[in-house]
Amino acid sequence: MRIQVAQLAQHLPPKQHLFVLAGDEPLSITEAMDQIRAAARQHGAQERASFSVERYFNWGQVSQFLQSFSLFAEQRILEINIPTGKPGVEGAKALQQLAELPAADTTIIITLPAPDRDMTSSAWYEALSQHGVLLVLNQVPLAQLPEWIAQRLAMQQQTADEASRRFIAEQVEGNLLAAHQEIQKLGLLYPPGPLSEDAIRQCVLNVARFDVSQLGEAMLQGDQSRVLRIIEGLREEGETAVAVMNPLVWLFRPLLQVRLAMQSGQAAQAAMSQARLFGDRQQLVKRALEFLPQKHIEAALQKLSDIDRMAKGVGDGDAWLELSRLCSGIARMAANKSARSAAARSR
């Protein structure tokens, strides 16, 4: 069964013995694992085995552990990390057996990356979801991060105004582990109660770790200031302009494919599936289709081709400057569309 993090306490051992943690947010996964381990230990688990499924992993090790007899404890913990989300044929069978024939004396924790279409349609994932407790732990969207920060501050009996919480969110750029560390630091430096904006600004460092995928998201959401902050951050972190540009190419190409398919009469959902756009990317593409006509998408692809030549030294111009202009321009178009839509709703 799939549950939310807030519901985990209701399903901890000894009520449940099989847990699946899937996602790309390391802090949330670590905290969920710690909570499950602590409950299992309170229930008598003193022995723990941990396996990481790499290429050529021998699944017989898992079977051997489950079939072995513990001399030290009546309860045990088995952790299986599958970083690729691809257990292989032998692993798929083993996982189905774990789900359908759970060991009563073992708390099993399986960690997976963020679920994709192939994973969620597999028989082993369906079996784990049906017989175990499933938590999907992805990154907190930037817009929701200030509220997450408020909850964390409240846990150490501190508060901060909305502007200060937004400041922290912008500094960590969606990195929950970094936000957690900064919040803990505030708890060490200041007593319980309200925190001033000056105190927070003096304490919180710029610990943002930028990801190229965040650039396309910010651009299509119309967040110009974030676009420029991400580009500058990537440049300062040593990324090359080509490394930043290529993911944008793979964003605009399927966008153009969907636009052309829709113009020929194909439904938007079918066109996006054919272009291999799933999950959150579908929402971004739907938003982009509202304000980006075909000629603008084609112009963006041509500009990215020019930027590629600049970055490789065979074209004139500053690749980083042109990247900033392109992404900022598209973000401005998205922001204008949002403003017009909001004005129309208010009439």
MOQUINOR-V259516 format. One record per residue. N is the residue number from 1. RES is the residue in one letter. SS is DSSP state (2 for helix, 1 for strand, 0 for the rest). NEAR is the number of other ideal C-beta (glycine too) atoms within 8 Angstrom. Layout:
N,RES,SS,NEAR / N,RES,SS,NEAR
//
This chain:
1,M,0,7 / 2,R,1,6 / 3,I,0,11 / 4,Q,0,6 / 5,V,2,9 / 6,A,2,5 / 7,Q,2,8 / 8,L,2,14 / 9,A,2,7 / 10,Q,2,7 / 11,H,0,9 / 12,L,0,11 / 13,P,0,12 / 14,P,0,4 / 15,K,0,6 / 16,Q,0,9 / 17,H,0,10 / 18,L,1,13 / 19,F,1,13 / 20,V,1,13 / 21,L,1,13 / 22,A,1,13 / 23,G,0,13 / 24,D,0,8 / 25,E,0,11 / 26,P,2,8 / 27,L,2,9 / 28,S,2,11 / 29,I,2,12 / 30,T,2,8 / 31,E,2,8 / 32,A,2,14 / 33,M,2,12 / 34,D,2,8 / 35,Q,2,11 / 36,I,2,14 / 37,R,2,13 / 38,A,2,8 / 39,A,2,10 / 40,A,2,13 / 41,R,2,10 / 42,Q,2,6 / 43,H,0,10 / 44,G,0,8 / 45,A,1,14 / 46,Q,1,8 / 47,E,1,9 / 48,R,1,9 / 49,A,1,9 / 50,S,1,7 / 51,F,1,11 / 52,S,1,7 / 53,V,0,11 / 54,E,0,6 / 55,R,0,3 / 56,Y,0,4 / 57,F,0,11 / 58,N,0,5 / 59,W,0,9 / 60,G,2,6 / 61,Q,2,9 / 62,V,2,12 / 63,S,2,9 / 64,Q,2,8 / 65,F,2,9 / 66,L,2,9 / 67,Q,2,5 / 68,S,0,6 / 69,F,0,3 / 70,S,0,9 / 71,L,0,3 / 72,F,0,5 / 73,A,0,9 / 74,E,0,5 / 75,Q,1,13 / 76,R,1,13 / 77,I,1,15 / 78,L,1,15 / 79,E,1,13 / 80,I,1,12 / 81,N,1,10 / 82,I,1,13 / 83,P,0,8 / 84,T,0,6 / 85,G,0,9 / 86,K,0,5 / 87,P,0,10 / 88,G,2,7 / 89,V,2,5 / 90,E,2,8 / 91,G,2,13 / 92,A,2,12 / 93,K,2,9 / 94,A,2,12 / 95,L,2,13 / 96,Q,2,11 / 97,Q,2,8 / 98,L,2,13 / 99,A,2,14 / 100,E,2,8 / 101,L,0,6 / 102,P,0,11 / 103,A,0,9 / 104,A,0,5 / 105,D,0,7 / 106,T,1,12 / 107,T,1,15 / 108,I,1,15 / 109,I,1,13 / 110,I,1,16 / 111,T,1,12 / 112,L,1,11 / 113,P,0,10 / 114,A,0,8 / 115,P,0,10 / 116,D,0,9 / 117,R,2,6 / 118,D,2,6 / 119,M,2,11 / 120,T,2,9 / 121,S,0,7 / 122,S,0,9 / 123,A,2,7 / 124,W,2,13 / 125,Y,2,11 / 126,E,2,10 / 127,A,2,12 / 128,L,2,15 / 129,S,2,11 / 130,Q,2,8 / 131,H,2,9 / 132,G,0,14 / 133,V,1,11 / 134,L,1,11 / 135,L,1,15 / 136,V,1,9 / 137,L,0,12 / 138,N,0,8 / 139,Q,0,7 / 140,V,0,10 / 141,P,0,7 / 142,L,2,9 / 143,A,2,4 / 144,Q,2,8 / 145,L,2,13 / 146,P,2,11 / 147,E,2,8 / 148,W,2,11 / 149,I,2,14 / 150,A,2,11 / 151,Q,2,8 / 152,R,2,11 / 153,L,2,13 / 154,A,2,9 / 155,M,2,6 / 156,Q,0,11 / 157,Q,0,6 / 158,Q,1,13 / 159,T,1,9 / 160,A,0,13 / 161,D,0,7 / 162,E,2,6 / 163,A,2,7 / 164,S,2,12 / 165,R,2,13 / 166,R,2,9 / 167,F,2,12 / 168,I,2,16 / 169,A,2,13 / 170,E,2,10 / 171,Q,2,12 / 172,V,2,14 / 173,E,0,13 / 174,G,0,11 / 175,N,0,10 / 176,L,2,14 / 177,L,2,8 / 178,A,2,11 / 179,A,2,15 / 180,H,2,10 / 181,Q,2,9 / 182,E,2,15 / 183,I,2,13 / 184,Q,2,9 / 185,K,2,10 / 186,L,2,16 / 187,G,2,9 / 188,L,2,5 / 189,L,2,7 / 190,Y,0,9 / 191,P,0,3 / 192,P,0,5 / 193,G,1,8 / 194,P,1,6 / 195,L,0,13 / 196,S,0,6 / 197,E,2,11 / 198,D,2,6 / 199,A,2,11 / 200,I,2,14 / 201,R,2,9 / 202,Q,2,6 / 203,C,2,10 / 204,V,0,13 / 205,L,0,5 / 206,N,0,5 / 207,V,0,11 / 208,A,0,12 / 209,R,0,8 / 210,F,0,11 / 211,D,0,5 / 212,V,2,11 / 213,S,2,7 / 214,Q,2,11 / 215,L,2,16 / 216,G,2,12 / 217,E,2,9 / 218,A,2,12 / 219,M,2,12 / 220,L,2,12 / 221,Q,2,10 / 222,G,0,12 / 223,D,0,10 / 224,Q,2,10 / 225,S,2,6 / 226,R,2,10 / 227,V,2,15 / 228,L,2,10 / 229,R,2,11 / 230,I,2,13 / 231,I,2,14 / 232,E,2,8 / 233,G,2,11 / 234,L,2,12 / 235,R,2,8 / 236,E,2,6 / 237,E,0,8 / 238,G,0,3 / 239,E,0,9 / 240,T,0,6 / 241,A,2,12 / 242,V,2,10 / 243,A,2,8 / 244,V,2,14 / 245,M,2,14 / 246,N,2,8 / 247,P,2,11 / 248,L,2,13 / 249,V,2,10 / 250,W,2,8 / 251,L,2,9 / 252,F,2,12 / 253,R,2,9 / 254,P,2,13 / 255,L,2,13 / 256,L,2,12 / 257,Q,2,11 / 258,V,2,15 / 259,R,2,13 / 260,L,2,9 / 261,A,2,12 / 262,M,2,12 / 263,Q,2,7 / 264,S,0,6 / 265,G,0,4 / 266,Q,0,9 / 267,A,0,6 / 268,A,2,10 / 269,Q,2,6 / 270,A,2,9 / 271,A,2,13 / 272,M,2,13 / 273,S,2,9 / 274,Q,2,9 / 275,A,0,10 / 276,R,0,6 / 277,L,0,10 / 278,F,0,9 / 279,G,0,5 / 280,D,2,5 / 281,R,2,8 / 282,Q,2,10 / 283,Q,2,7 / 284,L,2,12 / 285,V,2,13 / 286,K,2,9 / 287,R,2,11 / 288,A,2,11 / 289,L,2,12 / 290,E,2,7 / 291,F,2,9 / 292,L,0,12 / 293,P,0,6 / 294,Q,2,9 / 295,K,2,6 / 296,H,2,10 / 297,I,2,13 / 298,E,2,9 / 299,A,2,8 / 300,A,2,13 / 301,L,2,12 / 302,Q,2,8 / 303,K,2,10 / 304,L,2,13 / 305,S,2,8 / 306,D,2,11 / 307,I,2,15 / 308,D,2,10 / 309,R,2,9 / 310,M,2,14 / 311,A,2,11 / 312,K,0,8 / 313,G,0,5 / 314,V,0,4 / 315,G,0,8 / 316,D,0,3 / 317,G,0,9 / 318,D,0,6 / 319,A,2,12 / 320,W,2,9 / 321,L,2,8 / 322,E,2,13 / 323,L,2,13 / 324,S,2,11 / 325,R,2,8 / 326,L,2,12 / 327,C,2,13 / 328,S,2,11 / 329,G,2,8 / 330,I,2,13 / 331,A,2,16 / 332,R,2,10 / 333,M,2,12 / 334,A,2,15 / 335,A,2,11 / 336,N,2,10 / 337,K,2,11 / 338,S,2,9 / 339,A,2,8 / 340,R,2,8 / 341,S,2,8 / 342,A,2,8 / 343,A,2,8 / 344,A,2,7 / 345,R,2,6 / 346,S,2,5 / 347,R,0,4
//
